[in-house]
């Protein structure tokens, strides 16, 4: 009796999918995948753009913090109050000079100390810095007395513009 049941199951012509049903399901699945593909491509491109914006913003914050750290311990030699400059020249407490500048879209810090000149790459080579402008101003109060000495710097990181102003602790 057991053998009889096996024969019945094997010989059932209705078991499984027919060729037409299988081709129909494959066609429907391929239409769904083709319809979803542009959405997936758009999501991928959008994610890449967001990553680039986030990277540019983090590089801008990094540059801003490093410049502010230098300003806290240094005296600004250039630009003079009331002038714009494409480079920032600072004098450290040990009388060594620092020059912050952009060359070939990369930010460099040049150190002219007692043991020679050293140039340090300040940003990653993939980060493109442009339009780095420093402006130094002396704010005056209502009695025309010299107030806070400020330094503004604007720059672009990978095409995004950033700017900030810092109060100088040293003249």
C-alpha positions, 0 to 999 in steps of 0.5 A: 500500500505504501508503494501505491501512494508513492506512485500516485504522488509521482504521477500527479500531473498537477504538481509544481508550476507549468512553464507558462506560469514560471515565465509569467512570474519571471516577467512580473519580477523583472518588471518590478526590478526594472521599475525599482532600479531608478529609485535605487540609483537615485538613493545611491546618488543622493547618499553620495552627495550627502556624504560629500556635504558632511565631509566638507562641513567636517573639514571646514570645522577642522580648519576653523578650529585649527586656525582659532587654536593658532590665533590663541597662542600667536600674534597676527603679523599679516593682514594689517588692520583694515586689509584683506590677505590671501595668507595669514602670517602669525608669530608664535611666542618663540618668535617663529613665524607661521604662514597659512596659505592655499597652494594648488587648492590645498591648505598648507602651514609653513613654519619658519622656525629656528631649525629651518622652514617646514611645510605641513599639509593641513587638509587631506589631498582630496579636500579642495580649498579655494577663496581663502581670504583673511580680513583683520579689523579693529572694532570701535565703540561709540567713543571711537576708542579701539575695541576688539581686534577681530580676524574674519576668514572665509573659504570654500571647501569642495565648492561650499562656502564657509566663513567665521570671525574670531576675536584676537586675544593678542594684537 
